[in-house]
């Protein structure tokens, strides 16, 4: 996957699914600064994992799992 395609997909998914990311961050971190750090870490993990997305599930499911696994970790 070329980086411009990865960037386009990331922006699209982040815009569509930022509610999922925010809910998970708020549910797992009680301090606003920690929530912001977690949102950044989730965003980085989504970016890094995009080339591994196989399309076997909806993008919302995939973003949810990446976000949840990042928050748990």
N, C-alpha and C positions, 0 to 999 in steps of 0.2 A: 504494500500500500504506500502510495506516495504521500509526502507530508501535507500537501495542500488538500488532498482528499481526507486525510486524518483530521486536519483542522476544520474542514467543513462539517464533517460528521460530529466532531466534538461540539462545535458551536450550536449545531442543530439540536443535538441531544441535550446539551446543557439548558438551552432555552426551553425545550419541551418538558424536561424532567427536573428542573431545578426545585420544584416543590418536594419531590422525593428526597433530594439531597438535603434540603433544609429541614425536613421533618426528622430524618435520621440524625442529623447533627444536633438538633434540639433535644431529641429523645435520649441521646447518649452523653451529652455534655451540658452541664447546667450553667457554666460560666460563659458569658457571651464571647470572651476572647478565645476560650477553648473551642467554642462552636465555630468561630471563624477559622481557626487553625485546622479543625477537622474538615470543614468545607474545602479548604485549599488542598488538604491531603487527599480527600475523595476526588477532587477534580484532577489532581495529578495521576491518581490511579486509573481513573477513567481514560485519560489521555494515553497513558502507557499501555492500557489493555485493549484499546480499539483495534489494533491489528489482529488480535486474537478472537474478535467477535466473529462467530461462524454463521450467525443468522438463524440458528435453530430455535430462537425464542424472540419475543418482542423486545425492542430496545428498552422499553420501560422496565421489564423484568431484569434485563441484564444490568442496567444502571442501578436498580435497587440492590441486586446481589453484590455488585462491586462496592457500592456505598456501605451496605451493611457489613460486609467482610472487612472493609477498611476501618469502620467504626469499632468493630469488635477487636480488631488487631491492635 
